[in-house]
Amino acid sequence: MSDRQQKMLRITGYAGKMSVSPGEVVTFHVHSEYNESYQADIVRLVHGDTNPEGPGLKEKVIPTPVNGTYAGKNQPIHAGSYILVPSAPALDLTSFTLCGFIYPTTPVTDVEGESVGQQALIGKWDTTEQTGYELFINSDGELTLRIGRGGGDVEEFSTNKPLFRKVWYKVWATYDAASGEVRVGQQPHVTHTNGGHGMSMLHPVDDTADRIVASSHSKGPGANDCPLLMAASTERSRSGRSICAGHFVELTSPWELPVHTNKYNGKIDRPRVARRALSDAEIDLVLQTADAAMLSNEMRKSMVGMWDFSANIGRNAASTLVVDTGPCLLHGHCVNMPVRAVPGHNWTSDYMSFTQAPHEYSAIHFHDESVDDARWETSFALTIPDDLRSGIYAARIRVDGIDSAEHEDYIPFFIRPPQGKPSAKIALVVPTFSYLAYANDNLSMNSVLCELLIGRVPLLQPGDLLLNKQRGYGLGTYATYRDGWGVNISSYLRPILNMRPKFIHVLSPSLWQMNADLHIIDWFDHMGYDLDVITDHDIEREGVELLKQYQVVLTGHHPEYASEQTMNAYHDYQMQGGRWLYLAANGFYWAVVPHPSNPALMEVRKGDNGSRAWTINPGEYCNAFDGKHGGLWRVRGRAMSKQLGVVFTSFGLTYSSYYRRSPDSDLPECSWIMEGVGKDEPIGNFGLIGDGAAGLELDRYDLELGTPHRAFLLAHSEGHNDIFVSVSEESTYHSRGYFSAGTGDNNPKLRADMVYYKTPNDGAVFSVGSMTFTGSLSHNGYDNNVSQIMRNVVDGFLKEGPLP
């Protein structure tokens, strides 16, 4: 075993649910890289920051029946999205036609120049036995038909013309068993708007269209029990894993999944299978016809499958069911959640949403790194004890007999109080949507701008090395697929290696997301407050009724991703007298949509506005899961400042600064918040995240952008260095009294503002406008001015009756 392998994470896993209540069951799914046995213990997480300047790791082992030693098992993830059509007698063909439209995005290499090998398009092919038929792209980027009869008797017929990236093609392959004639062809289908290149590229000399006519001297394809796959080939017809009705409501019984290979990157539109060799005119006819009912009786009898990807994308395109309008009704199923309702071969740009013109969005985009569910076997399961307090927990797993970072992992889960029975007056909302957005971003290995963004060399950890080796663990929305498309769907049913205690995030001088949110848990625990933990997923399901059970609600340090349901719930909570602490920055920035029937999945579209990791492609601005415009909430008229009092203004992934009190803090309405804090003393010039309370990302008070006019500006930060830059949506030519350029202290807009205002029915909002504020709470044994302000606000918000 190499030194690098030894430093790589060797054991990991995930929980079957993110949020559970007492009495519910949570399953744990563990992968042991080398089949090593492991010790599992349930622990309550209090503080996950190992910085020696802070309290250090705090965890409490919880005695449960599942604590113990388990046999390890290597459980690989079969990444890559595809469509599965179960094996059926109608698919066992002698003569056939395979045709459709394709839009390859890695025909030979990925965007980094690495070879991608063979990529299957459509076929009933058994890679191991070499039987069946398949249309695919060979390793030279050429459209190829493969016919196999087993025992090494395989024939391949290629156009010998490489396909171009980001070009729509009509493709076809026919085989006539009686004559032995084979025809394979590709023809670009390029319009002004539908692809990545103009029509002039292919005119007057067309160097990518081609067709061949050849002869086969063998019999037809050998039969097999493999399913018909689109965007992949079958390596083994049974993997021991299945898609069950519990996850996807369209299914009435489990479907056995194959081990798949030859995974495809790109789009497919209008795939067709016929039971005879169609003529060119007949191929054009069936490609132009969406429903077999519109064909003549003779033609309809010739068709085996006519899949219409636009058939069930009316209000949303979240369904995993693929509809066959052909006579055999061979409906298929999407595995690993390919992206539906993307512009097809006929997209005109007259309609920017699939809800307006589904027929122009009849394509599906496949990626070889997609994962919607690892589908690992359950290793053990815990019934949550009735007396277990609400909080952040984990199954701590350690390779048996070894104590080191590479041999240990934590599988987090969140315990909320019993349904309808809060155990505290205060609730922390864990931003699980944001955790999914940042899942497995692996920026330390894959972002070419990483060192520039953070101003230092990134620190690599065992989890980073594992992700770099196996990008098949599934990516988060800060990554791009091998073909350059941004990742817009994330799932919690796979290991999320950066959602762990002890994890040091590359985007931060110390912590980011869950591990930073544990600073809040630790402070409340140390101060002796009772605190319930709930999640974004809980609010999505229960709305404002869940929040109304609490007098005080707090956010985590970075709730950047919010759904429409959670936004509405927070708004209603404020209007109905709730008291709310926004302990964060860059909150409620991107609009996300949970899958309507599978809570493990979440979607986000990064538009052409906002500080983002990638930009959406033309025609893909609308979410597949709800049909609405994606991107920034600010673009949809719901700027974060309307609910938080502050708006995202700057980011600088470097050392943090501090606040200074503003004149409003002396007003009678506000002075109670600053009790015990000197008028001239810097607030938070210390902390575990970048050595200060104001850093990473900053929000400012801005009446023009939606800050309530009766909001008080209590404090503002200063002293930011030149790595802090303005958010891209505010970098314009015309500033109209504002500086829209400049960095650090050269731009007065680049600051964190502490804001307070009252809401109806004795409610209130307190916002800190910084992602590092909570990292300063524990300084000097929790005796500091940041901790003092926090205590003043919490105690004030807990008092009954009107605020001062």
C-alpha positions in Angstrom: 0.0 0.0 0.0 1.4 3.4 -1.0 2.0 6.3 1.5 -0.8 8.2 -0.3 -3.2 5.3 0.1 -2.3 5.1 3.8 -3.2 8.8 4.2 -6.5 8.4 2.4 -9.7 8.0 4.3 -10.3 4.3 4.6 -13.7 4.2 6.2 -16.8 6.4 5.6 -20.5 6.3 5.4 -23.8 8.2 5.5 -27.1 8.2 7.3 -30.4 7.3 5.7 -32.0 10.5 7.1 -30.7 13.9 8.1 -33.3 14.7 10.7 -35.0 12.3 13.1 -37.2 12.5 16.2 -37.3 10.2 19.2 -38.8 6.9 18.3 -37.8 7.0 14.7 -35.2 4.8 13.1 -32.1 6.1 11.3 -30.0 3.7 9.3 -26.2 3.9 8.7 -24.4 2.8 5.6 -20.7 2.2 6.0 -18.0 1.6 3.4 -14.7 0.1 4.6 -12.1 0.5 1.8 -10.1 -2.6 2.7 -12.9 -4.6 4.4 -11.5 -3.8 7.8 -13.8 -4.3 10.8 -14.7 -1.1 12.7 -16.0 0.2 16.1 -19.2 2.3 15.9 -20.3 4.6 18.7 -23.1 7.2 18.8 -21.8 10.5 20.0 -23.4 13.9 20.7 -21.3 16.6 19.1 -20.8 19.8 21.0 -17.7 21.4 19.6 -15.9 20.2 16.5 -13.1 22.7 16.1 -9.7 21.3 17.0 -8.0 24.7 16.9 -5.8 24.7 20.1 -6.8 28.3 20.8 -10.3 27.2 21.5 -12.2 24.6 23.7 -11.1 21.8 21.4 -13.1 18.8 20.3 -16.1 18.1 22.6 -18.1 15.0 22.1 -20.1 12.7 24.4 -20.4 9.0 23.8 -24.1 8.0 24.1 -24.7 4.4 25.3 -26.9 2.8 22.7 -27.6 -0.8 21.6 -25.8 -0.2 18.3 -22.4 0.8 19.8 -20.1 -2.1 19.0 -17.8 -3.7 16.5 -18.9 -4.5 13.0 -17.4 -6.4 10.0 -16.3 -4.0 7.4 -17.4 -4.2 3.8 -16.2 -2.4 0.7 -19.3 -0.8 -0.9 -18.4 1.1 -4.1 -20.7 3.8 -5.5 -21.9 3.2 -9.0 -21.8 6.8 -10.3 -23.2 8.0 -13.6 -26.7 8.8 -14.7 -28.6 6.8 -17.2 -32.1 5.5 -18.2 -33.0 1.9 -17.4 -35.7 0.1 -19.4 -36.3 -3.4 -18.0 -35.6 -6.4 -20.2 -38.6 -7.4 -22.3 -39.2 -9.9 -25.1 -39.9 -7.0 -27.5 -36.3 -5.9 -27.0 -34.8 -9.2 -28.1 -34.2 -8.2 -31.8 -32.7 -9.7 -34.8 -33.2 -6.8 -37.3 -33.4 -3.3 -35.7 -33.1 0.4 -36.0 -31.6 2.6 -33.3 -31.9 6.4 -33.8 -32.3 9.7 -32.0 -30.6 13.1 -31.4 -27.5 13.4 -29.3 -25.4 16.3 -28.0 -22.1 14.9 -26.9 -20.2 17.1 -24.4 -17.1 14.9 -24.0 -16.9 13.1 -27.4 -13.2 12.3 -27.0 -11.8 14.1 -23.9 -13.2 16.0 -20.9 -12.7 19.7 -20.5 -9.3 19.1 -18.8 -8.1 17.0 -21.8 -8.4 13.6 -20.2 -9.7 10.7 -22.4 -13.1 9.5 -21.4 -13.1 6.2 -23.4 -16.2 4.6 -24.9 -19.6 6.2 -24.2 -22.8 4.3 -24.7 -25.9 6.0 -26.2 -28.6 3.3 -26.4 -28.5 -0.5 -26.5 -29.2 -3.8 -24.9 -25.6 -4.8 -24.4 -23.9 -7.2 -22.0 -20.3 -6.0 -21.7 -19.1 -9.1 -19.9 -20.7 -11.7 -22.2 -20.4 -9.5 -25.3 -23.9 -10.1 -26.5 -26.6 -7.8 -27.8 -26.6 -4.5 -29.7 -25.5 -1.0 -28.9 -25.0 2.4 -30.5 -22.1 4.2 -28.8 -19.2 6.7 -29.2 -15.9 4.9 -29.4 -12.7 6.2 -27.8 -11.8 8.2 -30.9 -15.1 10.1 -30.7 -16.8 8.2 -33.6 -20.3 7.0 -33.7 -20.2 3.2 -33.7 -22.7 0.3 -33.8 -21.7 -2.9 -32.0 -23.4 -6.3 -32.5 -22.3 -9.2 -30.4 -23.2 -12.9 -30.3 -21.0 -14.0 -27.4 -17.8 -16.1 -27.5 -15.8 -13.2 -28.9 -18.0 -12.9 -32.0 -18.4 -9.1 -32.0 -18.6 -6.7 -35.0 -18.3 -2.9 -34.8 -19.2 -0.4 -37.6 -18.0 3.2 -37.2 -18.5 6.3 -39.2 -14.8 7.1 -38.9 -15.7 10.8 -38.4 -15.2 12.2 -34.8 -18.2 14.0 -33.3 -17.8 17.6 -32.3 -18.5 18.8 -28.7 -21.7 20.8 -28.1 -23.2 20.0 -31.5 -26.6 18.3 -32.0 -26.6 15.3 -34.3 -29.2 13.1 -35.8 -27.7 9.6 -35.4 -28.9 6.3 -36.6 -27.9 2.6 -37.0 -29.8 -0.1 -38.8 -29.2 -3.8 -39.2 -31.1 -6.1 -41.6 -30.7 -9.7 -40.6 -31.9 -11.0 -43.9 -29.4 -9.1 -46.1 -26.7 -8.5 -43.5 -26.7 -4.8 -44.4 -25.6 -2.4 -41.7 -26.1 1.4 -42.0 -24.6 3.9 -39.5 -24.9 7.7 -39.9 -24.5 11.0 -38.2 -25.8 14.4 -39.4 -25.3 17.7 -37.6 -28.6 19.4 -36.7 -27.4 23.0 -36.0 -29.5 26.1 -35.7 -28.9 29.7 -34.5 -29.5 28.8 -30.9 -29.5 25.1 -30.2 -25.8 24.4 -29.7 -22.4 25.6 -28.8 -21.4 26.5 -32.3 -22.8 28.5 -35.3 -24.0 27.1 -38.5 -21.0 28.7 -40.3 -18.8 26.1 -38.6 -20.3 23.4 -40.6 -20.8 25.2 -44.0 -19.9 24.9 -46.8 -17.6 22.0 -46.0 -19.2 19.6 -43.6 -16.4 17.7 -42.0 -18.4 15.9 -39.3 -21.4 14.4 -41.1 -21.0 10.9 -42.4 -22.7 7.6 -43.1 -21.5 4.2 -43.9 -23.1 1.1 -45.5 -21.5 -2.2 -44.6 -22.2 -5.9 -44.6 -22.3 -8.2 -41.7 -21.5 -11.9 -42.4 -22.9 -13.2 -39.1 -26.3 -13.7 -37.6 -28.2 -11.1 -35.5 -27.3 -10.1 -32.0 -27.2 -12.7 -29.3 -30.0 -12.5 -26.7 -29.3 -11.5 -23.1 -31.3 -10.7 -20.0 -29.8 -7.2 -19.7 -32.0 -4.1 -19.5 -32.0 -1.6 -22.3 -29.9 1.3 -21.1 -29.5 4.8 -22.4 -26.2 6.7 -21.6 -24.6 3.5 -20.2 -23.8 -0.2 -20.9 -24.5 -3.1 -18.7 -21.4 -4.6 -17.1 -23.3 -7.0 -14.9 -27.1 -7.3 -15.2 -27.5 -7.5 -11.4 -25.7 -5.3 -8.8 -27.6 -6.4 -5.7 -29.1 -2.9 -5.6 -32.5 -1.7 -6.6 -34.7 1.3 -7.0 -37.6 0.9 -4.6 -41.1 2.4 -4.4 -40.2 4.0 -1.1 -38.0 6.5 -2.8 -39.7 7.1 -6.1 -43.5 7.1 -6.1 -43.9 6.1 -9.7 -42.7 2.5 -9.0 -44.9 -0.2 -7.7 -42.1 -2.7 -7.2 -38.3 -2.7 -6.9 -36.3 -2.6 -10.1 -32.9 -4.5 -10.1 -30.1 -2.2 -11.1 -27.1 -3.3 -13.2 -23.5 -2.4 -12.7 -23.1 0.0 -15.5 -20.1 1.1 -17.6 -19.3 3.1 -20.7 -21.0 6.1 -19.2 -22.0 9.0 -21.4 -21.7 12.8 -20.9 -24.1 14.8 -23.0 -27.8 15.1 -24.0 -30.1 12.6 -25.7 -33.4 13.6 -27.3 -36.1 11.4 -28.9 -34.5 8.0 -28.7 -36.2 5.3 -30.9 -35.9 1.6 -31.4 -37.6 -0.3 -34.2 -37.8 -4.0 -34.9 -36.6 -3.7 -38.5 -34.2 -1.7 -40.6 -36.0 1.6 -41.3 -35.3 3.6 -44.4 -33.9 7.1 -44.2 -37.3 8.6 -44.8 -38.9 6.4 -42.1 -36.1 7.4 -39.6 -36.9 11.1 -40.2 -40.6 10.4 -39.8 -40.3 8.7 -36.4 -37.9 11.3 -35.1 -40.3 14.1 -36.1 -43.2 12.2 -34.4 -43.6 12.5 -30.6 -46.3 9.9 -30.2 -46.6 6.5 -32.0 -50.4 7.1 -32.1 -49.7 9.6 -34.9 -48.0 7.0 -37.1 -49.7 4.7 -39.6 -50.6 1.3 -38.4 -47.8 -0.3 -40.4 -45.2 2.1 -39.0 -46.5 1.8 -35.5 -46.2 -2.0 -35.7 -42.5 -1.6 -36.6 -41.7 0.4 -33.5 -40.5 -1.1 -30.3 -39.8 2.1 -28.3 -40.5 5.8 -28.8 -39.5 7.6 -25.6 -40.8 11.1 -25.2 -38.8 13.0 -22.6 -41.2 15.9 -22.7 -44.3 13.8 -22.0 -44.3 14.3 -18.2 -42.6 17.7 -17.7 -45.7 20.0 -17.4 -45.4 21.9 -14.1 -42.1 20.3 -13.2 -39.6 17.9 -14.5 -38.8 16.1 -11.3 -40.2 12.7 -12.3 -37.8 9.8 -12.7 -40.3 8.0 -15.0 -39.5 8.1 -18.7 -42.6 7.7 -20.9 -42.6 5.4 -23.9 -45.4 6.4 -26.3 -44.7 3.4 -28.5 -46.9 0.3 -28.8 -45.0 -1.8 -26.2 -45.1 0.9 -23.5 -41.6 0.2 -22.4 -41.4 2.9 -19.8 -38.0 3.6 -18.4 -36.5 5.0 -15.2 -33.8 7.6 -14.6 -31.1 6.4 -12.3 -28.7 8.9 -10.6 -30.9 11.8 -11.5 -29.9 13.1 -14.9 -30.9 16.6 -15.6 -34.3 16.8 -17.2 -36.1 19.5 -19.2 -33.0 20.9 -20.9 -33.1 22.5 -24.3 -33.4 19.9 -27.0 -32.3 19.7 -30.6 -35.2 22.0 -31.7 -34.7 24.8 -29.0 -35.4 28.2 -30.6 -34.9 30.4 -27.5 -38.4 31.8 -28.0 -39.2 30.2 -24.7 -37.0 30.3 -21.7 -38.9 27.8 -19.6 -39.9 24.2 -20.3 -43.3 25.0 -18.7 -44.1 27.2 -21.7 -42.9 24.9 -24.4 -42.2 21.4 -23.2 -41.6 20.2 -26.8 -38.5 22.3 -27.0 -37.1 20.9 -23.8 -37.4 17.2 -24.7 -33.8 16.4 -23.9 -32.1 14.8 -20.8 -28.5 15.6 -19.9 -26.4 12.8 -18.5 -23.2 12.9 -16.5 -20.8 10.1 -15.6 -20.3 11.5 -12.0 -23.9 11.9 -11.0 -25.1 10.2 -7.8 -28.6 10.4 -6.3 -28.1 7.6 -3.8 -25.1 5.4 -3.0 -27.5 2.5 -2.4 -25.2 0.9 0.1 -26.4 -1.9 2.3 -27.5 -0.9 5.8 -24.7 -1.6 8.3 -26.6 -0.9 11.5 -29.7 1.0 12.5 -30.6 3.1 15.6 -34.0 3.7 17.1 -33.7 7.1 18.7 -34.2 6.8 22.4 -37.2 8.8 23.8 -34.9 10.5 26.4 -32.2 11.6 24.0 -32.0 15.4 23.9 -32.3 17.4 20.7 -28.9 18.2 19.1 -26.3 17.3 16.5 -25.1 13.7 16.7 -23.0 11.3 14.7 -22.1 7.7 14.4 -18.4 7.7 15.0 -16.7 4.9 13.1 -13.1 3.8 13.6 -11.2 1.0 11.9 -10.8 -1.6 14.7 -7.6 -1.2 16.7 -6.3 1.9 14.9 -6.5 5.5 16.0 -5.7 8.0 13.3 -7.5 10.5 11.0 -7.4 8.2 8.0 -9.1 5.4 10.0 -11.9 7.4 11.5 -15.1 9.1 10.2 -18.2 10.7 11.6 -21.7 10.2 10.1 -23.7 13.2 11.3 -27.5 13.3 11.9 -29.7 15.7 13.6 -32.2 14.9 16.4 -35.1 17.2 16.7 -37.5 17.1 19.7 -40.6 14.9 19.6 -43.3 16.0 17.1 -45.2 19.0 18.5 -43.4 18.8 21.8 -40.5 21.4 21.9 -38.1 20.9 24.8 -36.8 24.5 24.8 -37.9 28.1 24.0 -35.0 28.5 21.6 -34.3 26.6 18.4 -31.3 26.5 16.1 -32.1 25.9 12.5 -29.3 23.8 11.0 -28.9 25.0 7.3 -29.0 21.5 5.8 -29.8 22.9 2.3 -26.5 24.8 2.5 -24.7 21.6 3.7 -25.9 19.8 0.6 -24.9 22.7 -1.7 -21.3 22.6 -0.4 -21.2 18.8 -0.2 -17.9 17.3 -1.4 -16.9 20.4 -3.2 -13.2 19.3 -3.1 -12.1 22.8 -4.0 -8.6 22.3 -2.5 -7.9 19.8 -5.3 -10.0 21.0 -8.2 -10.3 24.8 -8.1 -7.6 26.5 -10.2 -8.3 29.7 -8.4 -8.2 28.2 -4.9 -4.9 29.7 -3.8 -5.9 33.1 -5.2 -9.2 33.1 -3.4 -7.8 32.2 0.0 -4.4 33.8 -0.2 -2.5 30.7 0.9 -1.7 27.1 0.0 -4.7 24.9 0.8 -4.5 22.2 3.4 -5.2 18.7 2.2 -7.0 16.2 4.4 -7.6 12.4 4.1 -11.2 13.1 2.8 -9.8 15.4 0.1 -7.5 12.6 -1.2 -10.4 10.1 -1.2 -12.6 12.5 -3.2 -9.9 13.2 -5.6 -9.4 9.5 -6.2 -13.1 8.8 -6.4 -15.1 11.7 -7.7 -17.8 9.1 -8.0 -18.7 9.9 -4.4 -21.0 12.6 -5.9 -20.3 16.2 -6.2 -21.9 19.4 -4.7 -23.1 22.5 -6.4 -19.6 24.2 -6.2 -18.2 21.7 -8.6 -18.5 21.1 -12.4 -18.9 17.8 -14.1 -16.2 16.5 -16.5 -18.0 18.2 -19.4 -17.9 21.6 -17.8 -21.6 21.8 -16.8 -22.3 22.9 -13.3 -23.6 20.4 -10.7 -27.2 21.5 -9.9 -28.5 18.5 -7.9 -27.1 17.3 -4.6 -28.1 14.3 -2.4 -27.5 13.4 1.3 -27.7 9.6 0.5 -23.9 9.4 0.0 -20.9 10.3 2.2 -20.5 14.1 2.6 -16.9 14.2 3.7 -16.7 17.9 4.4 -19.8 17.7 6.7 -17.8 16.4 9.7 -16.3 17.6 13.0 -12.6 18.3 12.8 -12.9 19.1 9.1 -10.9 22.2 8.1 -12.5 23.8 5.0 -10.3 25.1 2.2 -12.5 28.2 1.8 -11.9 29.3 5.4 -9.0 30.0 7.6 -10.6 27.4 9.8 -14.2 26.2 9.5 -17.2 26.3 7.3 -20.8 25.0 7.6 -21.5 22.3 10.1 -18.3 22.4 12.0 -18.6 26.2 12.4 -22.3 25.8 13.5 -21.0 23.7 16.4 -19.6 26.9 17.8 -23.2 27.9 18.4 -24.1 24.5 20.0 -21.0 24.8 22.3 -21.9 28.4 23.4 -25.5 27.5 24.4 -24.2 24.3 26.1 -21.6 26.2 28.1 -24.0 29.0 29.1 -26.6 26.5 30.3 -29.4 27.4 27.9 -31.8 24.7 26.7 -31.7 24.5 22.9 -33.6 22.5 20.3 -32.1 21.6 16.9 -34.3 21.6 13.8 -33.3 21.7 10.1 -34.1 23.3 6.8 -35.7 20.0 5.8 -38.0 20.1 8.9 -39.2 23.6 8.0 -39.7 22.6 4.4 -42.0 19.9 5.6 -43.9 21.7 8.4 -43.6 25.4 7.7 -44.2 28.2 10.1 -46.1 25.9 12.5 -42.8 24.4 13.5 -41.2 27.8 14.1 -44.1 29.1 16.1 -43.4 26.7 18.9 -40.3 28.7 19.8 -39.9 32.2 21.3 -36.5 32.6 19.8 -35.1 31.1 16.5 -31.4 31.3 15.4 -29.8 30.5 12.1 -26.4 28.8 11.6 -23.4 30.8 10.4 -24.1 30.4 6.7 -27.7 29.7 5.6 -26.9 30.6 2.0 -29.4 28.3 0.3 -33.1 28.7 1.0 -36.2 27.3 -0.5 -39.4 29.2 -1.1 -41.1 27.3 1.7 -38.4 28.1 4.2 -38.4 31.8 3.1 -42.1 32.0 3.6 -42.0 30.3 7.0 -39.3 32.7 8.3 -41.3 35.7 7.0 -44.5 34.5 8.6 -42.6 33.8 11.9 -41.4 37.4 11.9 -44.8 38.8 11.2 -46.4 36.7 14.0 -44.1 37.9 16.7 -41.2 35.6 16.5 -37.8 36.8 17.6 -35.0 35.8 15.3 -31.2 35.9 15.4 -29.4 35.9 12.1 -25.9 34.8 13.2 -24.5 34.7 9.6 -23.7 36.3 6.4 -24.6 35.6 2.8 -27.9 34.1 3.9 -30.9 33.4 1.7 -28.9 34.1 -1.4 -29.6 31.2 -3.8 -33.0 29.7 -4.4 -33.1 25.9 -3.9 -35.9 23.4 -4.6 -36.2 20.0 -2.8 -37.3 17.2 -4.9 -41.1 16.9 -4.5 -41.1 13.2 -3.7 -37.5 12.4 -2.6 -36.3 14.7 0.3 -32.7 13.5 -0.1 -32.4 15.5 -3.3 -32.0 19.3 -3.7 -31.6 21.4 -6.9 -30.1 24.9 -7.4 -29.4 26.8 -10.7 -26.5 29.3 -10.7 -27.7 32.0 -13.1 -25.8 34.7 -14.9 -25.9 36.9 -11.7 -24.3 36.6 -8.4 -21.0 35.4 -7.0 -21.0 31.8 -8.2 -18.9 28.8 -9.0 -20.3 28.3 -12.5 -22.8 29.9 -14.8 -25.9 28.2 -16.1 -26.2 27.4 -19.8 -28.7 29.1 -22.2 -32.2 28.0 -21.7 -31.5 26.2 -18.4 -32.4 29.0 -15.9 -35.6 27.3 -14.6 -35.5 24.6 -11.9 -36.5 21.2 -13.1 -38.1 20.4 -9.7 -40.6 23.2 -9.7 -40.4 24.9 -13.1 -39.7 28.3 -11.6 -36.8 30.7 -12.3 -33.7 29.7 -10.4 -30.6 31.7 -9.4 -30.6 34.5 -6.8 -33.5 35.3 -4.6 -32.6 38.9 -5.2 -33.4 38.5 -8.9 -36.8 37.1 -8.0 -37.5 40.2 -5.9 -36.8 38.7 -2.5 -33.5 40.3 -1.5 -32.2 38.9 1.7 -32.2 42.3 3.3 -36.0 42.3 3.4 -36.0 39.6 6.0 -32.5 39.9 7.5 -31.9 43.7 7.5 -28.6 43.2 5.7 -27.5 42.3 2.2 -24.5 40.3 1.0 -21.8 42.7 0.0 -18.3 41.2 0.1 -16.3 38.0 0.5 -12.6 37.6 1.5 -11.6 34.1 2.3 -8.7 35.2 4.5 -8.2 36.7 8.0 -11.0 38.3 9.8 -11.5 41.7 11.4 -13.7 43.3 14.1 -16.6 45.7 14.6 -16.9 49.2 16.0 -20.0 50.5 17.7 -22.2 52.9 15.7 -24.3 55.8 17.1 -27.5 53.9 17.0 -26.2 51.5 19.6 -26.5 54.4 22.2 -30.3 54.9 21.6 -32.7 53.8 24.3 -34.1 51.1 22.1 -30.7 49.5 21.5 -28.5 50.3 24.5 -29.5 47.0 26.3 -27.9 45.0 23.5 -24.5 46.7 24.2 -24.7 46.5 27.9 -21.2 45.6 29.2 -19.5 46.7 26.0 -17.4 49.8 26.0 -18.2 52.6 23.4 -14.8 52.6 21.9 -13.6 49.0 22.3 -13.2 46.9 19.2 -15.8 44.1 19.1 -14.5 40.7 18.3 -10.8 41.4 17.4 -10.3 37.7 18.3 -11.8 34.4 17.3 -11.3 30.9 16.0 -12.2 31.6 12.3 -9.5 34.0 11.0 -8.8 35.6 14.4 -11.8 37.9 14.2 -15.6 38.2 14.4 -16.1 40.0 11.1 -14.9 37.9 8.2 -15.2 35.4 5.3 -18.4 36.9 3.9 -20.0 40.2 4.9 -23.4 41.7 4.8 -24.2 45.4 5.1 -27.1 47.6 6.1 -28.6 49.2 2.9 -31.9 51.0 2.8 -31.9 51.1 -1.0 -31.7 47.3 -1.2 -34.4 46.5 1.3 -33.2 47.1 4.8 -36.3 48.1 6.8 -36.3 51.9 7.4 -36.8 51.4 11.1 -33.7 49.2 11.4 -30.9 50.3 13.8 -27.3 50.0 12.8 -25.5 48.9 15.9 -22.0 48.3 14.7 -19.9 48.0 11.6 -16.7 46.3 10.7 -13.4 47.8 9.6 -9.9 46.9 8.7 -10.5 44.4 5.9 -7.6 43.6 3.7 -7.5 43.7 -0.1 -8.6 40.0 -0.5 -12.1 41.2 0.3 -13.9 42.1 -2.9 -17.4 43.2 -3.9 -20.0 40.7 -4.9 -20.3 40.4 -8.6 -23.9 41.6 -8.8 -22.8 45.0 -7.6 -19.8 45.4 -9.8 -21.1 47.9 -12.4 -19.9 50.9 -14.4 -22.3 53.4 -12.8 -22.2 53.6 -9.0 -24.6 56.6 -8.4 -23.0 57.6 -5.2 -21.7 54.2 -4.3 -18.3 52.8 -4.9 -18.8 49.7 -7.1 -15.2 48.8 -7.3 -12.2 48.6 -5.0 -11.2 46.1 -2.4 -10.9 46.0 1.4 -11.1 49.4 3.1 -10.9 51.2 -0.2 -14.6 50.4 -0.7 -16.8 51.6 2.1 -19.5 49.1 1.1 -17.3 46.2 2.0 -18.2 45.8 5.7 -20.2 43.7 8.1 -23.1 45.5 9.8 -24.7 44.5 13.1 -28.4 45.4 12.8 -31.5 45.3 15.0 -35.1 46.1 14.3 -38.6 45.2 15.7 -41.3 43.3 13.8 -45.1 43.2 14.4 -46.6 41.6 17.5 -43.5 42.2 19.7 -41.2 40.4 17.3 -37.6 41.4 16.5 -34.6 40.6 14.3 -31.0 40.8 15.2 -28.4 40.3 12.5 -24.6 40.2 12.7 -23.7 40.3 9.0 -20.6 38.1 9.3 -19.8 34.4 9.0 -17.1 34.4 11.7 -19.1 36.1 14.5 -19.9 32.7 16.2 -16.3 31.7 16.1 -15.5 34.4 18.6 -18.0 33.3 21.2 -15.7 31.0 23.2 -12.7 33.3 23.4 -11.2 33.9 26.8 -13.4 31.2 28.4 -16.5 32.6 26.8 -15.9 36.0 28.7 -15.7 38.5 25.8 -17.7 41.2 24.2 -19.1 39.0 21.4 -20.3 36.5 23.9 -21.7 39.4 26.0 -23.7 40.8 23.1 -25.0 37.3 22.3 -26.1 36.8 25.9 -27.8 40.3 26.0 -29.8 39.6 22.9 -30.8 36.0 23.8 -31.9 37.0 27.3 -33.7 40.1 26.0 -35.5 38.0 23.4 -36.6 35.5 26.0 -38.4 38.1 28.1 -42.1 38.2 27.8 -43.8 41.4 26.6 -42.6 44.3 24.4 -38.9 44.9 23.8 -37.5 48.3 24.9 
